[in-house]
Amino acid sequence: MKCSLCPRRCNAERTTEGNNGGFCKAPTAVKIARADLHFWEEPPISGNNGSGAVFFSGCSLSCVYCQNFAVSHNCEGKTVTVRDLAEIFKELEQKGAENINLVTPDHYVNEIRQALLIYRPKIPIVFNSGGYVTKDQLEILEDFIDIYLLDFKYLSNDRAKKYSFAEDYPERALKAVAYASKKQPECVFDDRGIMKKGVIVRHLLMPLATNEAIKIFDTLTNNFKNIYFSMMGQFTPVKNLENYPEINRKVTKREYEKVVNHITESGFEKCFIQELSSADKRYIPAFFNE
């Protein structure tokens, strides 16, 4: 199967084995690295019961600093059928999950749609993406998605190219947020504060990138009044950053406070701010291969 789903338009021949020349390395069959209750998302996503997170293997970004390197870069995980995936959704729902959280689903949207046609959970479906997607990818699942949980990593084309090999990332991510905001124009919560519909846009604060983080916050909150903004402080250096010494460290308290102070002073109240102490490898989930 030749694939041109994501913005890279590799037109690679995806095979059952994967590792076929496509950037994401994804095979034709779905590969997942973890499926379980997950408690480390934003409070209205995880709640008390946990989010039913399904981590998909492979990635169309493969950021050099990714904490889940084996999964995103090497596409490690286990192969499941579409029917298996539908059963996984059902099992997570039966465990009491607050939602079904599709983590990095971009390159499997067709198979995920098939699974949801087999079994559609009665709990919200979360599209948890790095933001580097096309309108075509988003449209394939639009009838099923209740919550968009999108990254917005860069406004700088140069930084996007250097760290994620995707110079066009800012344009793509902005269009993704606009699309999500149109599809879910109102954030809806139940009486426990659990999100049922809406849009949350995340930004991971990186070293030497406070000005960009502030620009991203201003751009998003000035243009999309209906979204929630989530500022993440969990940047944790991983191996293979020797060629990127400028980000081969944690964010400093001074950098963190500069951005947090700007957000606080803006008066924009629909925010989640992750504590700097979250920058710890203990919070990286264990995958099937570990």
C-alpha positions as CSV (number, residue, x, y, z in Angstrom):
1,M,0.0,0.0,0.0
2,K,1.5,3.3,-1.1
3,C,1.0,5.9,1.7
4,S,0.7,9.7,1.3
5,L,-1.4,10.3,4.4
6,C,0.8,12.7,6.4
7,P,2.2,16.1,5.2
8,R,5.5,14.4,4.1
9,R,3.6,12.6,1.3
10,C,6.3,9.8,1.3
11,N,4.3,7.7,-1.1
12,A,6.1,4.8,0.5
13,E,5.1,1.2,0.0
14,R,3.8,0.2,3.4
15,T,4.2,-3.5,4.0
16,T,3.1,-5.9,6.7
17,E,6.6,-5.7,8.2
18,G,7.1,-2.0,8.1
19,N,10.5,-0.3,8.0
20,N,9.9,0.2,4.3
21,G,11.3,3.6,3.5
22,G,8.4,5.7,4.9
23,F,9.3,8.3,7.4
24,C,7.0,6.9,10.1
25,K,8.2,3.3,9.5
26,A,4.6,2.1,10.1
27,P,3.5,-1.2,8.5
28,T,0.1,-1.7,7.0
29,A,-1.1,-3.5,10.1
30,V,-1.6,-1.5,13.3
31,K,1.3,-1.6,15.8
32,I,0.8,-0.4,19.4
33,A,3.3,0.0,22.2
34,R,1.0,0.2,25.1
35,A,-2.7,0.1,25.9
36,D,-3.7,0.8,29.5
37,L,-5.1,3.3,32.0
38,H,-2.9,6.4,31.9
39,F,-2.9,8.9,34.8
40,W,-0.5,11.6,33.5
41,E,-2.6,13.6,31.1
42,E,-4.3,16.9,31.9
43,P,-6.7,16.6,34.9
44,P,-9.9,16.6,32.8
45,I,-8.5,13.9,30.6
46,S,-7.1,11.5,33.2
47,G,-9.6,12.2,35.9
48,N,-9.6,9.8,38.9
49,N,-10.0,6.7,36.8
50,G,-7.4,7.3,34.2
51,S,-7.4,7.8,30.4
52,G,-7.7,4.7,28.3
53,A,-4.5,5.4,26.4
54,V,-3.5,3.4,23.3
55,F,0.0,4.4,22.2
56,F,0.5,3.8,18.5
57,S,4.0,2.9,17.2
58,G,5.8,5.0,14.6
59,C,5.6,8.8,14.1
60,S,5.6,11.3,11.3
61,L,7.8,13.7,13.3
62,S,10.3,11.6,15.2
63,C,11.6,14.6,17.2
64,V,15.2,14.3,18.2
65,Y,14.3,14.8,21.9
66,C,11.4,12.3,22.0
67,Q,11.2,10.5,25.3
68,N,9.6,7.5,23.6
69,F,12.4,7.0,21.1
70,A,12.1,3.2,20.6
71,V,8.4,3.6,19.8
72,S,8.5,6.8,17.7
73,H,11.7,6.4,15.8
74,N,12.0,2.6,15.7
75,C,8.3,1.7,15.5
76,E,8.7,-0.9,18.2
77,G,5.5,-2.5,19.5
78,K,3.2,-5.4,18.8
79,T,0.9,-5.9,15.8
80,V,-2.8,-6.0,16.3
81,T,-5.7,-6.5,13.9
82,V,-8.5,-4.0,13.5
83,R,-10.8,-6.3,15.4
84,D,-8.1,-6.6,18.2
85,L,-8.1,-2.8,18.4
86,A,-11.8,-2.6,18.7
87,E,-11.6,-5.2,21.6
88,I,-8.9,-3.1,23.2
89,F,-11.2,-0.1,23.2
90,K,-14.0,-2.1,24.8
91,E,-11.7,-3.5,27.5
92,L,-10.4,0.0,28.4
93,E,-14.0,1.2,28.6
94,Q,-14.9,-1.8,30.9
95,K,-11.9,-0.9,33.1
96,G,-13.5,2.4,33.8
97,A,-11.4,4.7,31.5
98,E,-12.6,8.2,31.3
99,N,-12.1,8.2,27.5
100,I,-10.3,6.4,24.7
101,N,-7.0,8.3,24.2
102,L,-5.5,7.7,20.7
103,V,-1.9,8.6,21.2
104,T,0.0,9.4,17.9
105,P,-2.8,7.9,15.8
106,D,-2.1,9.9,12.6
107,H,-0.6,7.2,10.4
108,Y,-3.3,4.6,11.4
109,V,-6.4,6.7,11.0
110,N,-8.0,4.4,8.4
111,E,-7.6,1.3,10.6
112,I,-8.8,3.2,13.7
113,R,-11.9,4.2,11.8
114,Q,-12.5,0.6,10.9
115,A,-12.1,-0.4,14.6
116,L,-14.5,2.3,15.8
117,L,-17.1,1.1,13.3
118,I,-16.8,-2.4,14.8
119,Y,-17.1,-1.0,18.4
120,R,-17.7,2.6,19.3
121,P,-17.2,3.2,23.0
122,K,-19.8,5.2,24.9
123,I,-17.0,7.3,26.4
124,P,-15.3,10.3,24.6
125,I,-12.6,9.6,21.9
126,V,-9.5,11.7,22.2
127,F,-7.3,12.5,19.2
128,N,-3.9,13.0,20.8
129,S,-1.5,14.1,18.1
130,G,1.7,15.9,17.6
131,G,-0.1,18.4,15.3
132,Y,1.7,17.5,12.1
133,V,-1.3,16.3,10.2
134,T,-3.3,17.0,7.0
135,K,-6.9,17.9,6.7
136,D,-7.4,14.5,5.0
137,Q,-6.2,12.7,8.1
138,L,-8.4,14.7,10.4
139,E,-11.5,14.2,8.2
140,I,-11.2,10.4,8.3
141,L,-12.0,10.3,12.0
142,E,-14.0,13.6,12.4
143,D,-17.3,11.8,13.0
144,F,-15.7,9.9,16.0
145,I,-13.6,12.5,17.8
146,D,-14.9,14.3,20.8
147,I,-11.7,15.8,22.1
148,Y,-8.7,17.1,20.2
149,L,-5.5,17.0,22.3
150,L,-2.9,18.6,19.9
151,D,0.7,19.6,20.3
152,F,1.9,23.0,19.0
153,K,5.7,22.5,19.1
154,Y,7.1,25.4,17.1
155,L,6.3,28.7,15.4
156,S,9.9,28.9,14.1
157,N,10.3,27.0,10.8
158,D,14.1,26.7,11.5
159,R,13.5,25.0,14.8
160,A,10.9,22.7,13.4
161,K,13.3,21.7,10.6
162,K,16.2,21.2,13.0
163,Y,14.5,19.2,15.8
164,S,11.6,17.5,13.9
165,F,12.7,17.6,10.2
166,A,9.5,19.3,9.4
167,E,10.0,22.9,8.2
168,D,6.3,23.3,7.4
169,Y,5.3,22.2,10.9
170,P,4.0,25.7,12.1
171,E,1.7,26.0,9.2
172,R,0.4,22.4,9.6
173,A,-0.1,22.7,13.3
174,L,-2.0,26.0,13.0
175,K,-4.3,24.5,10.5
176,A,-4.9,21.5,12.7
177,V,-5.9,23.7,15.6
178,A,-8.2,25.7,13.4
179,Y,-9.8,22.6,12.2
180,A,-10.2,21.1,15.7
181,S,-11.6,24.4,17.0
182,K,-14.2,24.5,14.3
183,K,-15.2,20.8,14.9
184,Q,-15.4,21.2,18.7
185,P,-16.3,24.9,19.2
186,E,-17.2,24.5,22.9
187,C,-15.4,22.8,25.8
188,V,-17.9,20.7,27.7
189,F,-17.3,19.1,31.1
190,D,-19.3,16.8,33.3
191,D,-20.1,17.5,37.0
192,R,-16.8,15.9,38.0
193,G,-14.8,18.3,35.8
194,I,-14.1,15.6,33.1
195,M,-13.9,16.9,29.6
196,K,-16.5,15.4,27.3
197,K,-15.9,17.6,24.2
198,G,-13.4,20.3,23.3
199,V,-9.9,21.2,22.3
200,I,-6.7,21.3,24.4
201,V,-3.5,22.5,22.8
202,R,-0.2,21.6,24.4
203,H,3.2,23.3,24.2
204,L,6.3,21.6,25.5
205,L,8.7,24.3,26.9
206,M,12.2,23.6,25.6
207,P,15.6,25.0,26.7
208,L,16.4,28.4,25.1
209,A,12.9,28.7,23.7
210,T,11.0,31.0,26.2
211,N,10.3,33.7,23.6
212,E,8.9,31.1,21.2
213,A,6.7,29.6,23.9
214,I,5.3,33.1,24.7
215,K,4.7,33.7,21.0
216,I,2.9,30.4,20.7
217,F,0.7,31.1,23.7
218,D,-0.2,34.5,22.5
219,T,-0.9,33.3,18.9
220,L,-3.2,30.5,20.1
221,T,-5.1,32.3,22.8
222,N,-5.6,35.4,20.7
223,N,-7.0,33.5,17.7
224,F,-8.8,30.6,19.4
225,K,-10.8,31.7,22.4
226,N,-12.6,28.4,22.8
227,I,-9.5,26.2,23.4
228,Y,-7.6,25.3,26.6
229,F,-3.9,25.8,26.6
230,S,-1.6,23.4,28.3
231,M,2.0,24.4,29.1
232,M,4.2,21.4,29.6
233,G,7.3,21.5,31.8
234,Q,8.4,17.9,31.4
235,F,11.2,18.3,28.8
236,T,13.7,15.6,29.8
237,P,17.0,15.1,27.9
238,V,17.4,11.7,26.4
239,K,20.2,9.8,24.7
240,N,21.2,10.8,21.2
241,L,21.3,14.5,21.9
242,E,25.0,14.8,21.6
243,N,24.6,16.7,18.3
244,Y,22.1,19.1,19.9
245,P,24.1,20.4,23.0
246,E,21.9,23.5,23.3
247,I,18.9,21.3,24.3
248,N,20.8,18.6,26.1
249,R,19.7,19.8,29.5
250,K,16.5,20.4,31.4
251,V,14.6,23.7,31.4
252,T,15.8,26.0,34.1
253,K,13.6,27.4,36.8
254,R,14.2,30.9,35.4
255,E,13.1,29.9,31.9
256,Y,10.0,28.1,33.3
257,E,9.0,31.1,35.5
258,K,9.4,33.6,32.6
259,V,6.8,31.7,30.6
260,V,4.5,30.9,33.5
261,N,4.5,34.6,34.6
262,H,3.6,35.7,31.1
263,I,0.7,33.3,31.0
264,T,-0.5,34.3,34.5
265,E,-0.3,38.0,33.6
266,S,-2.2,37.6,30.4
267,G,-5.4,36.9,32.2
268,F,-6.2,33.9,30.1
269,E,-7.8,31.5,32.5
270,K,-8.3,28.3,30.5
271,C,-4.8,27.0,31.1
272,F,-3.1,23.9,32.6
273,I,0.5,24.5,33.7
274,Q,2.6,21.4,34.4
275,E,5.0,21.6,37.3
276,L,8.7,21.7,36.5
277,S,9.2,18.6,38.7
278,S,7.5,16.6,36.0
279,A,10.7,16.6,34.0
280,D,11.7,13.2,35.3
281,K,12.2,9.9,33.5
282,R,10.0,8.2,36.1
283,Y,7.0,9.7,34.2
284,I,7.9,8.0,30.9
285,P,5.4,5.1,30.5
286,A,6.7,1.5,30.2
287,F,6.0,0.0,26.8
288,F,5.6,-3.6,25.7
289,N,9.2,-3.9,24.7
290,E,10.5,-2.7,28.1
